Amino acid sequence: MRIGFIGLGIMGKPMSKNLLKAGYELVVSDINQAAVAELVAAGAKAAATPKEVAAQVELVITMLPNSPHVRTVVLGENGVIEGAKPGTIVADMSSIAPLASREICAKLAEKGIEMMDAPVSGGEPKAIDGTISVMVGGRKEVFDKCYDVLKAMAGSVVYTGEVGAGNITKLANQIVVALNIAAVSEALVLASKAGVEPEAVYQAIRGGLAGSTVLDAKAPMMMDRNFKPGFRINLHIKDLSNVLETSHEVGVPLPLTSAVMEMMQALKVDGLEMEDHSSLVKYYEKLAKTEVKR
């Protein structure tokens, strides 16, 4: 299967490299020409527009910041819809609003083009080593056809239902991740202010019920003062905006998510929106006038 990949950012670039490593032919496009050149050097072919990408492939993967970007790339001028043939599959691996996924899917269906929403979780490290989790919405027959391609980039690929279900699942994931990071931050700031080594607390609790992937990924970053982005604060704000918009549409109050959203907004005001979301600890450190470090 010949694959197109549009969006070579923090996640898209390593994901596309893993497809090349798996032996797939790849046609790539991005506004960042340095990223395109890097993929071409690794064996991909470049295309100038999404339309040109779609005209050459059976499957188009998009990995873009948010709903408006996906709409433009897929449905806009020189977009995927202009180059794709009937039967082409679009797998949008961006994290966008579920309603947007369904609307884009409906427009593509008018042209006989299939679509899946297949957002991912795991951040840059897991994108690099090919162990991200992929949650997929769409027709089951289309999912089955693309499973091996998705698995070449991921440790886990799970079908969750019709189009939109993938992004609903991702929103649920982002709630759990955000609240976990907030909980880890609270715990380590408490320990530090009370005079207990945060490293000792981390080692003591990680093997018990409080242990989690988030704890193991983010506590060391907090203690090392390493806030190089694997997943930026501004992207988590975007995801939580989609969470809250969707929750209001379906009538589900989310008080804890709303609270963490405001914490992240406060970090953005402090100019930290480009840091890793483990920077949430800085919100608590500022309140407690202490710092979590080894």
Buried (B, 14 or more C-beta within 10 A) or exposed (E): EEBBBBBBBBBBBBBBBBBBEBEBBBBBBBEEEEBBEBBBEBBBBBBEBBBBBBBBBBBBBBBBBBBEBBBBBBBBEBBBBBBBEEEBBBBBBBBBBBBBBBBBBEBBEEEEBBBBBBBBBBBBEBBBEBBBBBBBBBBEEBBEBBBEBBBBBBEBBBBBBBBBBBBBBBBEBBBEBBBBBBBBBBBBBBBBBEEEEBBEBBEEBEEEEBEBEBBEBBBBBBBEEEBEBBBBBBBBBBBBEBBBEBBEEEEEEBEEBEEBBEBBBBBBEBEBBEBBBBBBBBBBBBEBEBBBBE
